Amino acid sequence: MSLICPVCGKNLIKSGRSAVCASGHSFDYAKSGYLNLLLNSPGIHGDDKDMVKARTRFLQSGAYAFLRERLRQLSAGCNIAADLGCGEGYYTSALEAEERYGFDLSKDALKHAAKNDLSGQYTVASIFHLPLADSSCDMVLTCFAPLAAAEIRRILKPGGKFIFVTPGPRHLYEMKEILYEHPYENTVEPADTGMPCIHEETISAEQTVSNQALLDLFMMTPYAWKTEKTGTDRLSEAGDIRITCEFVIRIYAADH
Ligand SMILES: [Zn+2]
């Protein structure tokens, strides 16, 4: 196991239902199988139960399966992979690495991840302060989560790769047409990773989503916070719609 103790930084070793370090710091696995390595941080929490439920239901609809498949392909041949802001482990569980680690602040999400993906290792931790040793990962994935550039550079092995997934310009455009009078395309911001970008691609699929999936999708997006109730009403009345799912995948190489 590649996790390190959040107190002293020594390697953690799995011992029964706990992970322990050589200094005697011990952390218990939750019943569902995830490990909590977040040191007393009151007030810090991830997505709540309702959000997790909505996202899980939506992902099970298969609308993002083409992104999951692409990430699986890109991970082929990796030894140690880390997914930062992994949520329910939807993408983590697809990675073809010998050791797969998922990190998130949401215990509700990790509970789901650990139950569904027994060979993945899911840990409650901040992606800005990861319990992983320097130069320990072949691959790091950030998919729809904040960019923790310095931490990513620290944990990547020389020659390792960082995969960064963000919404494409047309992502969910049809949903915005229902919500807003003047819908806009997403801008793809340059990402300041401090590493050279070696590959960039945009993948896109237009597909029919059910009204339930549409409402779940809405719950997962930032739009839910900046839309008045009338927007939600309009979505409820929209029925099943054709929608574009578009992602920009950028790959960076650790050159240290
Ligand atoms: Zn320790």
Residues whose N, C-alpha, C, O or C-beta is under 5 A from the ligand:
A	BS01	ZN	C5 V7 C8 G9 K10 C21 S23 H25
